[in-house]
Amino acid sequence: MGVKIFLNNASSDEVAREIARLADSDDPNSITTLSEFLIYRDDIPPDKQVIPYLACRGLLQKKHEGVEQLVKILRQIDGHIYPLSIIDSLWSASNGELSEHMFRHLKVYSPLDEELSLETIESAKDAFYQFIIECHTDPESFYRFSSFLHMRAFSAAGEQTNYTKLQTGIFDILSDSTIRITQSLINELVLLLDKETREEDYQKFLENNPVFIDPLAFKVINKHKLGDDLITDFIVETLKGEYILVEIEKPQDKIFTQNNDFSSHFSHAFGQVIDFLDWIDNNIAYAQTKLPGILNPKGLLIMGRSKDLNSNTSSKLKRFNNNSNDIKVLTYDDILYQSKNLYKNLRK
């Protein structure tokens, strides 16, 4: 029996039981059938607004594959009820919860009432985060986001704790998904450079503020291991899906010797970045299991101060960077200069 015939003849309780059965089924076609329940629009039982939420719960039980299907439907479907059911379900799942919207007068059968797997929660977090990013540039996504907030505010009447959690969570995502650089952060880096402190302190600052490395940075992976012997200081993933493998040395470390030759410390650090890139090239299939989509990543070495360079070494480093396609060498003053220009342009 097709979904259309079933929905036009079944009671609401029978619909709830069937969606629960599909959620528990190992049949690969169950995801397609659940999707049909979610998007069906003809005359259906009076509780029609509940059915999309039930179908969303069913797809969430399919873990990552189910979340991907929800995202696919969200990008294709129009209307009001259906997109909101997906957005609300993804938001709840990203917090390890099941959306309770619309379920006050309908029994929910197992496994639709069971805790979500860690895989589902992480996939929902990624999906909701990407949806928020799309809101920056897509008017339709922004409209749906506004409708979602309005719906949540209305349904959370008398539940201030839950709505405060929503406000805080959304604010954090909006903050994380935009370019964040402030004058106070720039001043903090200036003070850090003047202190001449430990290498770990500089590394921690740049990990927490990857916008200083790339304006489109949105994810930092700390101490990522490559094979048995190589460990990056950290890896930055950008909104363009690019990866930057970063090696950090101290501002006090010299790039050049007194004879204007590259120092042994610099050669060793630069060699580390080469090893990182070589390992990725030689183990690309395995690397992509840990770093999805990685291909031809860039390397970055941050070391030394521009004030320690003379005209000859400054020119030599510039030419060195021009001749290096995959690895860039920046001093901490270069990082500072870039951040000041970025802040100035954003303010404009």
N, C-alpha and C positions, 0 to 999 in steps of 0.2 A: 504493500500500500504506500502511495506517495505521501509526502509531507502535506500537500494541499488537501487531499482527501481526508487524511488523518485529522488535521487541525479543524477542518470543517465539521467533523462528526464527533470528536473526542471531548470529554469533559476536561475542565482545568486540571483536575487531579490526575486524569489519565495522561495529559500532556506532561505533567511534572514527573510521573513515573517513567514515561518513555525517554525524556531527556536524561534522567538519572541512569537509565539502562544504557543509553548511547555513551554517556560519560564513562561508564565502567567497561565498555566494550573494547576489545583489542582489534576489532575490524578497522582497517585503515579508512574505509568509507564512512566511518562514524563521524569523523571531523567534517566531511562534506555535508552529511545529513544535519548535524548540529548547526552548521552554517545556514542551511536552508530554514531551520526553525527560527534562527535569529533574524533573517531578512524577510521572512514571509509577511505579506501585507494585506491579503484579502480578508474577507469576513471570517473572523476567528472568535473563540470564546470571549466572554466579557472581560476576562482578566488579560486581554491581549498585551497590555503594557508590561505584564510580568514575564511573559514568554521570552523576550529578548534577554532579560537578566538571567533567567534560568539557563538559556542557551550559552550565555557568556560563562556562567559557572561551569557548565559542561565542558566548554572548550578550555577553560583554565585547568581542568583535570587532565588535559592532554599535554600539560607542561609547555616546554618551549615551542613545540609545533603548534599547540593551540593558541599561544600568545601571538605567534606570527600570523596565524589565520585571523585573529581579531584585528590586528594592525592592518592587514590586507583589506578586510571588510570595511574598516573605518575610512580608509582612503578612497573607497569606491562607492560607498552608500550615501544617499542623500536623506533628507528628512530631519526629524528632531529626536524622536524617541530612541531610534536605533543607534545613532552615533553616541548619544548621551549614555545609553546603557553600557556601551563598550568603554568609554572614557571613565565612567564611574567605576566599572569593574576593574579596569587596569589600575586606577588609583588605589582602590582598596587592596588589590592583590600586591601592589608594590610595597604596601605596609604590612603584608602578611595576613590580611583580613579578607573576609568575603563581604561583598556589598549586601547590606540589609535592605536596600531601597526596594519598595514595592512588595515585600514578602510578609507583611504583617498578617495577611488573611489567607495564606496558602502554605500548605505543608511542603517542606523540602525534603526529598529523599536522598539517602546515601547513594553515591559519594559526594553529592553536591553540597553537603554540610560538613565535609571533612577538611582538616587543615591542609593548606597548600604546601607543596614541596618547595624546598629551597631553590630548585631550578626554576620553578614557576615564578617565585617572588623576584628573583634576580632578573628574569626575562621581562617581567612586568615593569620593574624599575627602569630598565633600559628603554622599553617601549614608551612609557609615560614621559621619560626624559626627552626622547626624540620628538614626541608630540609637542612638548613645550617649546623645543627649539624651532619646530615648524611654525609655531604661532608667531614667531618674530617676522616671518616673511609671507605667510599664507593667510589672507583675510578670512577664508572659510574656517581654518583651524582656530584662528583667534576668536571668531564668533562662537564656535562650538565650546571653546574654553570658557568664554564669558557665560554662556548658558549653563555650563557645568557648575561654575562657581555659584551662580544664582540658584540653581536647583539644590545644591548642597546647603547653601545658606537657609533656604526655605525649609528643607527637610530636617535641618539640625536645630530648628527652633526648640528651645528648652534643653538643648544638649551642647552647652557652651564649650565644654571640654573637648568634644569631638571637633567642633568647628574651629577652635583655636589650634588644634593639631593640624587641621587642614590648612589654615592660614600660614602657619609656620612652615609646613612642608612645601607648600607652593612657593612661598617666598624664597626658601633655600634653593629650590630648583631654578627659579627665575634668576636668582643671583648667580648660581653656578653656570647658567647657560648664556650669560652675557659677558662681555669683556669687562673685567674688573681691574681697574687700576686707579689709584687715588694718590693725591699728593702726600698723604701720610705714609703710604707704602713706599713711595720714592724716598721720602725722608728717612724711613726706617732702614732702607738699603744703604743710604749715605752714611748713617751712623754705624751700621754694621761694617762697612768698609774702613771707616776711621778707627774702629776698635782693633782691627787685625786679629780677629778671634780664630776659633777652630774651623777646620774645613767643614765639619758636620753642621755648624751654624749657618754657613752660606748655603749648603746643600738643603737644609731644612727650609730656609727662606724661599728658595727657588721652587722647591716641591710644593709649598703652600701657595705660591704665587707664580704659576707657570706662564702667566701672561707676559712676564718679563722675558721669557724665552721665545714665545710665539703668541701673538694676539689672539689666535684661534685655538689655543690650547684649551682642552676641556677635561682631559683625564691624565693623571700621572700614575705610573706604575713604579713603585719604589723597589730598588735592589732586585731587579729582574734577572733571574739566572739563565745563562745561555750555555747549555751543555754542562760539563762537569767542572770547568775551570774559570769561566767568565761570568762576572756579575756586573751589570751596569749600575751606575749610581742611580739613575732612573730613566724611564722612557716616557716621552710625552706623546699623547695621541691628540691630533687636531680635529677640528670640526670637518675638515676636508678628507678625513680618513687617512691622513699621513702620519707616519711615526718618526720621531726624532730620538736617537739614542744619545744620551747625554753623559759626559764625563766631567766631573767637577774637580778642580784643583783650587788651591788657596789664592787669594789676590796677591799674597806676598811671594808666591812662587815665580821665579824668573823664567821668561820665555827665551831670553837670549843671554849668552855669556858676555863678559866684558869685551871679548873680541868680536862681538856682533854675530856669533854663530848660535844656532839653536842649541839650547841647553839639553843636557841628558834627561833632565826631568820632563821637559817638553816632549822630547822624542819618545820617551817611555809612555807618556799620557796619550800622545797622538797615536802611537802604536796600539794602545788599548782600544781606541775607537775603530781603527782599521780591523782589529781582531773581531770586534762586535759585528761589523758589517760583513766581514768574510764568513763568519759563522752563520748569519742569517741567510746569505746567498747559498751556502752549501747545505743548509738544512731548512729550506723554505717551507716544505710541506709541514714539518713538525712545528716550525715557528708560527705558522698560521693557526695552529690549534690553540696556541697560547695568546697570540696577538692577531685576532681575526682581521683578514684583509691586508696584512703587512706585505709590502712589495717594494723593493728598492728604497728602503728607509734612508734617511739622512743622519749624519753624525754631527755632533757638536761638542767641542772642547771649550770649556770656560776656564780661563787661567790668567793670572797676572793683572797688571795695571798699565794703562796707556801712558801714565805719567813716567813709567820706568823705561819707556822707549825713546830713542833718539830719532832723528830724521831718517837715518839709514835703516834702523831696525823696523821703524814704522812702515817704511816703503817696502821693506823685504817681507813683512808679514802680510801686507796688502796684496803683494804679488803672489805670495804663497796661497792666499785664499782664492784669488782669481784663477789659479791653476788647479784648484782642488774642487772637483764637481760635487763630491759626496760629503765632504767633511768641512765644516766651518770652524774657525778658531776665533773666539771673541774674548776680549779682556772684560773685566768687570766694569770698566768705564764705558766700553761699548754697550753693555747691557743697560747701564744707567742712562746713557745718551738715548738709546732706542726708547726706553720707557718714558723719558721726559717728552720726547717728540710725540709718542703715542698719546700720552695724557693731554698734551697741548692740542693735538688734532681732534681728540674726542671732545674736548671742551669747546672747540670752535663749532 
